[in-house]
Amino acid sequence: MGVTVEPVITRQGREVFIRFPWRIYEDDPRWTPPLLADQRKFLDPEKNPFFEHADVSLFLALDGGGQPVGRIALTVDRAHNEFHSEQAGFFGFFEFVDDPRVGRSLLDHARQWFQEKGLTKIIGPMNLSTNHECGLLVEGFDQPSMLGIPYNPPRYQEVLESWGLAKAKDLLSLYLFPNVVPEYLNRAMARIEKRKRFTLRSFRMGRFQEELEILWDIYNTAWERNWGFVPMTQKEFHFAAEEMKSIVLPELSFIAEVEGKAVGFSLTLPNINPLLKKMNGRLLPLGWLHFLRGKKNISSFRVITLGIKKPYRRMGIDVAFYHATYKRLTKIDALLVEMSWILEDNIPMLEPIRRIGGTEYKRHRIYERNLND
C-alpha cells in the first residue's frame, strides 16, 4: 500500500481525523466511542487552553486513492520541555488500519517533523500530555473499558517497538470488588480518628469554582515530583473540570483539611462508558436520553485521582480517603472500582491499594526514543 501523510488544515479534515477511530473499532465491543462534540472542543485551539503553551499538528495517512488509513497528532509542549529541561515531542491519537506499514509511515513522519523542529526525543502515546489520556494498552485486552483510560488493538505494540520505541514507564490499573469494607481499613481508621489530626469533607458542588481553586493548588503541589508531571494552568484545570462536572458525585469526592487548610483530595467518578457506547458519539437525538436513563444504574467506578501535599503524607489521610470511598461504594452496591492510573514504581501508592484488595488487571505503556539514534 502506497501511503502519504498529509497535514490536517481544514475543518473537514479535522472531522475526518476525529471520526477515523470508528473505522478501526466499529466491530470491537471493548472500544468506547468518545463524544464527537467533546473531541471537537478538545482539539480546538480556540477552546482548549492547553494550546496556549503547546503547538499541536494533526496528520492523516492516506492510501493511493486518497482514503484515510491512519492518523497521528504531534505535539510540542513548551510547558513540559521547560519544566523537565528537555527537547521532547509527543505523539498521540495514534490509530491505523491493520497494516503495519501505515503505522510505521506515521512514525517516520513524526520523527522527521520533530527533527526539523530541533527536538531530540519522541514520547507517547499521549493525547496530548500526561494530564490527558495517555499510554498504550499492553495488558488487559479482555477487560471492559473504563472512563478516561485508552483502549487500542494488541497489534499496535509490535509496530511501536519494531520501529525503535522503548518503554519509558508503565501505568497500572487495579480493581477491587467493594462488597464489604476490609477489617484492616476499619481498624486503621479507628486509630487515625483518635488522633484528630485532620478532617475529611465532601466536595461542595454549590461552590464549584471555589472548590476548583483548592483542587488546582493541591494538584500542582502534590504531583510535582511524579514522573512526567507537568503543572496545569488555572485555565487548563478549569477546562478539564468543566468536562467532568456533569458526572461528579459529591459523596465520592473528598477534601482533607488540617486546621482548616486543604491538603489533599480524592476523586472517584462513575464509569459512564456503557452509556457512551449506546450514545455512539452523539448527544442527539437520543444520546442524552441514554445518559439520563442509565446514569442511576452505573455499577462501576474509577478512582481517578488521589493526592496529598508532601508534609501531610504520614498522617493517615490516604487511609481516610480509601475508607470513606470504600464505605460509600458499599452503600450504593457498586460492583467494581478501578484505581488508575498509577505509576508502576509508585510503591507508596500501590502497597496500600494491594493491602485492601486491589489487583492489577491492566497495564498501559508510555514509550520513548532518542531521535538522534
N, C-alpha and C positions, 0 to 999 in steps of 0.2 A: 504493500500500500504506500503510495506516494503521499507524504504528509507535509503540509506547510503550517507554520504557526504565525497567526496574524493578531495584531492588537485589536482590542475591542474599543471602538472610538465613537460608536453611535448608541443611542438609547435602544434601538432594535437589537444591536449586537449584545448589549448588556442583558437584555431579556433572554436572548438565546443562551448566554452564559449561565444565567440563573436557572433556567429550565432544563439545562442539559442533564442533570442527575436523573431525571425521570426516565431518560433513555437507558441509563445504566441499571437502575433498580426497579424498573416497572413491575417485574415479576418476583421481586425479593421481599418476602413478608417481614424480614427483620429490619428493613430500612424504614425510617420515619420521614415523610416529606416535610420540609420546612414550610412555613407560611411564606408565600411569594411576596406579600406586602412587607413582611419583616426583612426579607433578603434584599428587596429593592432599597429599603431605608438604610440598612446596614452598609450597603455598598455605594451609597450616595454621598459623595464628598461634601455636599452642601448640608447634609443632615447628621452625619456621623462625625462627632468631634475627634475621633481617632485620626482623621485625615489632617488635622491641624498640625500634627507633628510627624506625619508619615506620608510617603508617596506610594500609592498603590496602582499597579497597572494590571489589567485583565487581558488574558490571551486565550484564543480558541485554536485548537488544532483542526485543520480542515483536510478532508481527503481530496483525491483528484477531481471529484465532482463538486467540490465546494461545500460538502456537508460536514457539520461539526462531529468530530470523533474524540475530542478531549478538551480539557480546559485547565487553566492554572492561573493563580493570582500571585504576583510578585510584589513584595513589599520592602521598602527601605524605611525602617522605623528609627527616626533620628533620636527619639527618646531612649530607645533600647541601646543604641550604639553609644550614646553619651553616658548612660548610666553604667554600662558594662565595659566601656573603653575598648570597643572593638568595631570592626567594619563588616557587619553581617547583613546578609539579605535573607528574606524569609519567603518560602513558597507555601501556598495553601490552596484551598478549593480545588484540589488535585483529583481529577477524575478522567478516565479514558476507557474506551471500548476494549473488548477482550483481544487486544493486540499489543504485545509489549513494545513494539516499535513506536507506537503512538506515545506511550509513557516516556520512553527514552528521548523522543524528539522534544517533548515538552521540557524535560530536564536539561537537555542540551541547550535549548533556547534560554532557559533560566540562567545557566552558567554564563553564557555569552553576555546576556543582558546585565548581569551583576558585575561581571568583569569590566565591561565598558564603563560602569559607574565607579570603578576603583575599589570594589568590595573584595574581601579576601575569604569569606566564609558563606556557605549556604546552610540554612537551618529550616527544618519543617517536618511534617506539615503543620502549619498554624493558620487559622482562619480568623484573625490576621496576626494575632500575637498570643502570648501566654495568658492574657486577660480575656481571651475569647476561646472558642473551641479549638483544641489542638491535640496532636498525636495521631498516629496511625494504629488502628486496632490490629494487634498481632496475636492475641489470645482471647478466647471467649466469643467466638463467632456464633455459637449456638444459643447464646443468651439474648433475652429481649433487650431492645434498645432503651436507653434512659435519657431523660431530658438533658440537653446540653452536652451530651457525650457523643463523639463522632462514631459513625459506622462506615465500614468500607469492605470490599471483597478481599479475601485472603491473597489473591494474585498480586495486589499492589506491593506487598512486602518484597517479593522476589525482584521486581523491577527496580525499586529504590536501592536495594542492596547490591544488585548486579551492576548498577550504574556507578557505584562507588560511595554511596552514603553509608555512614556507620552510626551505630547507636550513640546518642548523646545522653539520653535519660529515659527511663521508663516511668510511666504514670499508672498507678494501680487503682482499681475499683474493687471495693469489698462490699459484701452484702451480709445482712443478718435478718433473721425472722423475729420480729419484735412481739412474741406472744406473751412472755412474762418478763418483768424487769429482773435481771440477774441478781441473785442474792449478794454477789460481790459488790455490785453497784449500790445496793441498798445499805450495806454495812459501811462502805466508804463514804456515802453521802451523810450517814448519821454522824460519823466522826467530823466531817467537814462542817456540818451545820452547828456543831457545838462551839466551834472556834469563832463563828460570826465575823469572819474577815471580809466578806463581800456579800452582795445581794444579787439576785437574778430577777429580771423583769422581762415582760413580753414587749415586742415591738409595738409602738403606738401609731397605728395607721392614720389616726386623726391629726397627727403631727408629722406627716410623712417626710416633708422637706427637712425638718429639724433632725429627724432620726437619720436621714441620709448623711447629713454633715458629720454626725457622730461615727457612723459606719465608715465613711470615707477616711476619716482620721485614723481609725483603728486599722483599716485595711492597709494603708500606705506605711504604717508603722510596724505592724505585726508581721507582715510578709516580706519586709525589705531584705532579709538575709536569705530568702529562699532562692534556689537555683532558678534562673530565667525570669525572675521577677522584674517587672517594670512598673514604676508608680503610675497610677491613673490620675489624670487631671480631674478636677471637680466636674467639668462638663462630661467627661467620659463616664465617670461613676454614675452621674445622674441619668445619662442616656441609657446605660445598662439597667439601672434600677427601674426606670420607666417601662422598659421592655418586660420586666418581671412583675410589675405592680399588680396586675390583674390576677396573679396566682399566688401571691404571698399570703401565708396563713399566720396571723399574729401569734396564735397559740403554739406555733413551731418555730418562732423567730425570737431569739433571746439575746439580751444585752446584760453583761456583767458589770457591776459598779462597785468601786471601792471608795468609801466616804463620798458618795455622790458623783464620782468621776467614772465615766465609761472606760473600761479597759479591755473588753473583749466582746465578741458577738458570735452567734451561731445561727445559721440559716438553713432550714430544711424546706424543700419545695415539693409539691405534689408532682408526680411524673405524669404529665399530660400527653405523653407520646401516643398512647392508644387513641386519644381523642384527635390528635393531629393526623393520625393515619386516616381516620374517617373523613377529615376535612380535606385531605389531599391537596394541601397548599392554599386553599381558598376559604375566605371568610364568608363569601356569598356564593350562591343564595342560601345554602343550608349549613355552612360551616359553623356559624355562631350557635345554631340550634343544637348541633352535635356537642359543642363545647358546653353550653349551659346545661344540657341534659346529663352529660357524662361527668361533669365536674364533681358532683357529690358522690360518685361511685368509684373514685380513684382509690386504689388499694396499694399502690407502690409509691415510694417517696425517695428523694435524694437529699442527703446532707451535702449541700453544695459548697458551704464554706464554714470554717470554724477557726477563729484566730484570737490570740490573746497577746497583748503587749508584753514584751520580754520581762520587765521587772515583776510581773504578776503571774508568771507561769508555774510557780511552785505552790500555789495557794489552793489547788484543787478545783479551779474554775472549769477546767476541761471535764472533770468528772461530773460536775454540776450540770454542764451542758448535755452530756450524754444521758444523765439520769432524767433530766427534765424532758428531753426529746423522747427517750425510750418510754417514759411514763405516759406521755401524751399519745404516742403511737399505739400503745396497747389499748388505750381507751377508745380509739376510733377503729379498732380492729384492722390495723394495717397488716398486710400480708408480707411485705418486703420493704426494706430500706437499704439504699445503696449509699456508701460513703465514697465520694470521688470528686476530683481525682487527688491522689496522694503520691508524692514523690517516693520512688522505691527505696530511697535511703533515709527517709524521714522517720527514723526509728521512734523518736518520742511521740509521734502521732500514731504510728502503726501498732506499737505494742499495746496500748490501752484498748484500741479498737479490737484487736485479736483477743484480748482478755475477756471482752464482753460478748464474744461470739462472732466477730467479723471474720469472713472468709474471702480470700482473694478469688475473683472469678473473671476479671477482665484485665487486660494489660494493653496500654497504648504506648507507642514509642515515638520519641522525637529524634530525628536524625540530623547529622551534620556532615559537612565535607569541606575540606580546605580547597578553595578554588584555584590555588596555585599548584596543586598536585597534578 
